[in-house]
Amino acid sequence: MDKPRDMAAIAALVPVIPVLTIEHPGDAVPLARALVSGGLRVLEITLRTEVALEALRAIARDVPDAVVGAGTVLNAQQFEQARQAGARFAVSPGCTPALAAAATASGLPFLPGVQTVSEAMALGEQGFTLLKFFPADVAGGLGWLKAVAPPLAGLRFCPTGGIGPDTAPAYLSLANVACVGGSWVAPKNAVNAKDWAGIERLAAAAAKLKRP
């Protein structure tokens, strides 16, 4: 399948981007295959474990239909490590000038995180028009997104943090929401049990969620 080259095109592929914290390298490929089979091609591997880059590299190599990216990217060094491991995009919970500069220099699609209107405006000025709203549930949730829609009409968001199957449809109903990020499609107990069929079913349900 095609490999989109900008963050908006990547977000358009799925209503839900699975946020994955992989603790065992052997889980990476079967987990990715289950999610892709369920209809969720875009996968975010958080750089929160020692095996994260190894897992990302394996998915990039062995699951060609996946569009795999790195999450929890906090500095320019991690950005470059993710790119070398085969990441197709990068995600950060926030953003610094150095990280924004690294993203621009690399050409790798980047989803920077924001929590305030000022942060969103600053990144919009730098050309980042799709932003991660994090942590969505405790930073204002649906109310925040509705309130900022008129003044930040040129920006769209991927809310992440505390979103589950019960709340995702409400987020996805908003015109300024491109997609949502969530870990509910790959719960830790299912991954530990290697219940790939169960994870595929969760992914299939998430892939059917509607957007405007």
NUSENU-662644 format. One record per residue: y, z, x of N, C-alpha, C in turn. Coordinates in steps of 0.1 Angstrom, whole numbers, padded with zeros to 4 digits, always signed. Layout:
N
YZXYZXYZX;...
END
This chain:
212
-0012+0000+0008+0000+0000+0000+0013+0000+0009;+0024-0003+0002+0036-0004+0010+0041+0010+0014;+0049+0010+0025+0054+0023+0030+0069+0023+0028;+0075+0030+0018+0089+0030+0016+0097+0035+0028;+0109+0029+0030+0116+0033+0042+0129+0041+0039;+0131+0046+0027+0142+0055+0025+0137+0066+0015;+0144+0077+0015+0140+0089+0008+0140+0086-0007;+0149+0079-0012+0150+0076-0027+0138+0068-0031;+0134+0059-0023+0122+0051-0026+0109+0059-0026;+0109+0068-0016+0097+0077-0015+0096+0086-0027;+0107+0092-0031+0108+0101-0043+0104+0094-0056;+0107+0081-0056+0104+0073-0068+0089+0071-0070;+0081+0073-0060+0067+0070-0061+0060+0080-0070;+0065+0093-0070+0057+0104-0077+0067+0113-0084;+0063+0119-0096+0071+0129-0102+0071+0143-0094;+0060+0145-0087+0057+0157-0080+0053+0155-0066;+0060+0161-0057+0056+0160-0042+0049+0173-0039;+0036+0173-0036+0028+0185-0033+0034+0191-0020;+0036+0204-0020+0041+0211-0008+0029+0218-0003;+0024+0214+0009+0011+0219+0014+0012+0227+0027;+0006+0239+0027+0006+0247+0039-0009+0247+0043;-0012+0240+0053-0026+0238+0057-0030+0247+0068;-0040+0255+0066-0044+0265+0076-0056+0261+0085;-0064+0251+0080-0076+0247+0087-0076+0232+0088;-0076+0226+0100-0075+0212+0102-0085+0204+0094;-0097+0209+0092-0107+0202+0085-0104+0200+0070;-0095+0208+0065-0091+0206+0051-0081+0195+0048;-0075+0190+0059-0063+0181+0057-0067+0168+0051;-0077+0161+0056-0080+0148+0051-0086+0148+0037;-0096+0157+0034-0102+0158+0020-0091+0162+0010;-0082+0171+0014-0072+0175+0005-0062+0164+0002;-0058+0156+0012-0050+0145+0010-0056+0134+0001;-0069+0132+0004-0076+0122-0004-0077+0126-0019;-0079+0139-0021-0080+0143-0035-0067+0142-0042;-0056+0145-0035-0043+0144-0041-0039+0129-0044;-0042+0120-0034-0039+0106-0036-0047+0100-0047;-0060+0104-0047-0069+0099-0058-0064+0103-0072;-0057+0115-0072-0052+0120-0085-0039+0113-0089;-0033+0106-0079-0021+0098-0082-0008+0103-0075;-0010+0113-0066+0002+0118-0059+0001+0114-0044;+0008+0103-0042+0007+0096-0028+0016+0103-0018;+0026+0110-0022+0036+0115-0013+0033+0130-0011;+0030+0133+0002+0026+0147+0006+0035+0153+0016;+0039+0165+0014+0047+0173+0023+0039+0183+0030;+0037+0182+0043+0029+0192+0051+0039+0201+0058;+0039+0214+0054+0049+0223+0059+0045+0227+0073;+0055+0228+0082+0053+0232+0096+0053+0247+0097;+0045+0253+0089+0044+0268+0089+0031+0274+0095;+0023+0265+0100+0010+0269+0106+0009+0262+0120;+0000+0268+0128-0002+0262+0141-0009+0248+0141;-0016+0246+0130-0023+0233+0129-0016+0223+0120;-0004+0225+0116+0004+0216+0107+0005+0202+0113;+0009+0201+0126+0011+0188+0131-0002+0181+0133;-0013+0188+0136-0026+0182+0137-0030+0177+0124;-0028+0185+0113-0032+0181+0100-0024+0168+0096;-0011+0168+0099-0002+0157+0095-0007+0144+0102;-0011+0146+0115-0016+0134+0123-0029+0129+0117;-0038+0137+0113-0050+0133+0107-0048+0126+0094;-0039+0131+0086-0037+0124+0073-0031+0110+0075;-0021+0110+0084-0014+0097+0087-0024+0087+0092;-0034+0091+0100-0044+0082+0106-0055+0078+0096;-0060+0088+0088-0072+0086+0080-0070+0084+0065;-0058+0086+0060-0055+0084+0046-0044+0074+0044;-0047+0061+0046-0036+0051+0047-0028+0050+0034;-0033+0054+0023-0025+0052+0010-0015+0064+0009;-0016+0074+0017-0007+0086+0016+0006+0082+0023;+0017+0087+0017+0030+0087+0024+0032+0102+0028;+0029+0105+0040+0029+0119+0045+0041+0123+0052;+0047+0134+0049+0059+0139+0056+0057+0153+0061;+0067+0158+0069+0067+0171+0074+0078+0179+0066;+0074+0191+0062+0083+0201+0056+0086+0212+0065;+0096+0220+0061+0101+0232+0068+0105+0228+0083;+0111+0216+0084+0116+0211+0096+0130+0218+0099;+0131+0226+0110+0142+0235+0112+0151+0231+0123;+0146+0222+0132+0154+0218+0143+0151+0204+0148;+0159+0198+0157+0157+0185+0162+0143+0183+0169;+0138+0193+0176+0126+0192+0183+0114+0190+0173;+0114+0198+0162+0104+0197+0152+0105+0183+0145;+0117+0178+0143+0119+0165+0137+0112+0155+0146;+0114+0155+0159+0108+0145+0168+0093+0147+0168;+0088+0159+0168+0074+0162+0168+0067+0156+0156;+0074+0158+0144+0069+0153+0132+0068+0137+0132;+0079+0131+0137+0079+0117+0138+0068+0111+0147;+0066+0118+0158+0055+0114+0167+0041+0116+0161;+0040+0125+0152+0027+0128+0146+0024+0118+0135;+0034+0110+0131+0031+0100+0121+0038+0103+0108;+0047+0113+0107+0054+0116+0095+0062+0104+0090;+0062+0101+0077+0070+0091+0071+0084+0096+0066;+0085+0109+0065+0098+0115+0061+0097+0130+0066;+0109+0136+0065+0110+0150+0068+0118+0158+0058;+0115+0170+0056+0121+0179+0046+0125+0192+0053;+0137+0197+0049+0141+0210+0054+0146+0219+0043;+0144+0232+0044+0149+0241+0034+0164+0242+0033;+0171+0238+0044+0185+0238+0045+0189+0227+0055;+0201+0228+0060+0205+0217+0070+0216+0223+0079;+0215+0218+0092+0225+0221+0102+0231+0208+0107;+0242+0208+0113+0248+0196+0119+0238+0189+0129;+0232+0198+0137+0222+0192+0146+0210+0185+0140;+0205+0191+0129+0194+0185+0122+0198+0172+0115;+0210+0172+0109+0215+0160+0102+0217+0149+0112;+0222+0152+0124+0224+0142+0135+0210+0137+0140;+0200+0146+0141+0187+0141+0145+0181+0132+0135;+0183+0135+0122+0177+0126+0112+0184+0113+0112;+0197+0112+0113+0204+0100+0114+0200+0091+0126;+0199+0098+0137+0195+0091+0150+0181+0085+0149;+0172+0092+0142+0158+0088+0142+0155+0077+0132;+0163+0077+0121+0161+0067+0111+0150+0071+0101;+0144+0083+0104+0133+0087+0095+0139+0093+0082;+0134+0089+0071+0139+0094+0058+0139+0109+0058;+0150+0115+0053+0152+0130+0054+0157+0135+0041;+0150+0146+0037+0154+0153+0025+0159+0167+0029;+0172+0169+0030+0178+0182+0035+0179+0191+0023;+0178+0204+0026+0179+0214+0015+0193+0219+0013;+0196+0222+0000+0209+0228-0003+0207+0239-0013;+0217+0248-0014+0217+0258-0024+0230+0260-0031;+0241+0253-0026+0254+0254-0031+0260+0241-0033;+0271+0240-0041+0278+0228-0043+0285+0223-0030;+0290+0233-0022+0297+0229-0010+0287+0222+0000;+0275+0228+0001+0265+0222+0009+0261+0208+0005;+0260+0206-0008+0257+0193-0014+0268+0183-0011;+0280+0188-0013+0292+0179-0010+0292+0175+0005;+0289+0184+0014+0290+0181+0028+0279+0171+0032;+0267+0172+0027+0257+0163+0030+0259+0150+0023;+0265+0150+0011+0268+0137+0005+0278+0129+0013;+0288+0136+0019+0297+0129+0028+0291+0123+0040;+0279+0128+0044+0272+0122+0055+0262+0111+0051;+0262+0108+0038+0253+0098+0033+0240+0102+0028;+0237+0115+0027+0225+0120+0021+0227+0122+0006;+0222+0113-0002+0224+0113-0017+0212+0119-0025;+0201+0121-0018+0190+0128-0024+0188+0141-0017;+0188+0153-0023+0188+0166-0017+0177+0174-0023;+0172+0183-0015+0162+0193-0019+0171+0205-0024;+0168+0209-0037+0175+0221-0042+0165+0233-0040;+0168+0242-0031+0158+0252-0028+0165+0266-0025;+0159+0277-0029+0148+0278-0038+0152+0277-0052;+0147+0267-0059+0153+0264-0072+0153+0275-0082;+0141+0282-0083+0140+0292-0094+0150+0304-0092;+0153+0308-0080+0162+0319-0078+0176+0315-0075;+0179+0302-0074+0192+0298-0070+0200+0291-0082;+0194+0293-0094+0201+0288-0105+0193+0279-0114;+0182+0274-0109+0173+0266-0116+0179+0255-0125;+0174+0254-0137+0179+0243-0146+0194+0244-0149;+0198+0256-0150+0213+0258-0153+0222+0252-0142;+0218+0255-0130+0226+0250-0119+0226+0235-0119;+0214+0229-0120+0213+0214-0120+0221+0208-0131;+0221+0214-0143+0229+0208-0154+0244+0210-0151;+0248+0221-0146+0262+0223-0143+0268+0214-0133;+0260+0211-0122+0265+0203-0111+0264+0188-0114;+0257+0184-0125+0255+0170-0127+0269+0162-0129;+0278+0167-0137+0291+0159-0138+0299+0159-0125;+0302+0170-0118+0310+0169-0106+0303+0162-0094;+0289+0163-0094+0282+0157-0083+0274+0145-0088;+0281+0136-0095+0275+0125-0102+0268+0116-0092;+0272+0115-0080+0265+0106-0071+0253+0111-0064;+0249+0124-0067+0238+0130-0060+0226+0133-0069;+0214+0132-0064+0202+0136-0071+0195+0146-0063;+0185+0153-0070+0179+0164-0064+0164+0164-0065;+0157+0171-0056+0143+0174-0057+0142+0189-0057;+0143+0196-0069+0142+0210-0069+0128+0215-0065;+0128+0225-0057+0115+0231-0051+0116+0246-0050;+0106+0253-0053+0106+0267-0051+0104+0274-0065;+0092+0279-0067+0089+0286-0080+0086+0277-0092;+0085+0264-0089+0083+0254-0100+0068+0253-0102;+0063+0253-0115+0049+0252-0118+0047+0242-0129;+0035+0240-0134+0032+0230-0145+0040+0233-0158;+0043+0246-0160+0050+0249-0172+0065+0246-0172;+0071+0246-0160+0085+0244-0159+0089+0230-0154;+0079+0223-0147+0082+0210-0141+0087+0200-0151;+0082+0199-0164+0087+0189-0173+0102+0191-0176;+0106+0203-0177+0120+0206-0180+0129+0201-0169;+0125+0203-0157+0133+0199-0145+0133+0183-0145;+0121+0177-0147+0120+0163-0147+0127+0156-0158;+0131+0163-0168+0139+0157-0179+0153+0155-0176;+0158+0161-0165+0172+0159-0161+0175+0147-0154;+0186+0140-0157+0188+0127-0151+0191+0128-0136;+0196+0140-0131+0199+0141-0117+0187+0147-0109;+0176+0147-0115+0163+0152-0108+0155+0139-0105;+0152+0137-0093+0144+0125-0089+0129+0128-0089;+0126+0140-0085+0112+0145-0085+0113+0160-0083;+0101+0167-0083+0101+0181-0080+0091+0183-0069;+0093+0194-0061+0083+0198-0051+0075+0210-0056;+0062+0211-0054+0055+0222-0058+0041+0223-0051;+0036+0236-0051+0023+0239-0045+0012+0241-0055;+0016+0240-0068+0005+0244-0078-0006+0234-0079;-0003+0221-0074-0014+0211-0074-0025+0213-0064;-0022+0222-0054-0032+0225-0044-0032+0240-0041;-0037+0248-0051-0036+0263-0050-0046+0267-0038;-0041+0278-0032-0049+0282-0020-0063+0285-0023;-0066+0291-0034-0080+0295-0037-0089+0282-0039;-0083+0271-0044-0090+0259-0046-0092+0252-0032;-0082+0253-0024-0084+0247-0010-0094+0255-0002;-0094+0268-0003-0104+0276+0004-0118+0274-0001;-0119+0271-0014-0132+0268-0020-0136+0253-0018;-0127+0246-0012-0130+0231-0010-0133+0224-0024;-0125+0228-0034-0127+0223-0047-0118+0210-0048;-0122+0200-0041-0114+0188-0041-0113+0181-0055;-0124+0182-0062-0124+0176-0076-0114+0183-0085;-0114+0196-0084-0104+0204-0092-0090+0201-0088;-0087+0199-0075-0074+0196-0070-0070+0181-0075;-0080+0172-0075-0077+0159-0080-0073+0159-0095;-0080+0168-0102-0076+0169-0116-0062+0174-0118;-0058+0184-0110-0044+0190-0111-0034+0179-0107;-0038+0171-0097-0029+0161-0092-0027+0150-0103;-0038+0147-0110-0038+0137-0121-0029+0141-0132;-0029+0154-0135-0021+0159-0146-0006+0159-0142;-0004+0162-0129+0010+0162-0124+0016+0148-0124;+0007+0139-0120+0012+0125-0118+0016+0119-0132;+0011+0124-0143+0014+0119-0156+0027+0125-0162;+0034+0134-0155+0046+0140-0159+0057+0129-0160;+0065+0130-0170+0075+0119-0172+0088+0122-0166;+0095+0112-0162+0109+0113-0158+0118+0104-0167;+0131+0106-0168+0140+0098-0176+0139+0084-0172;
END
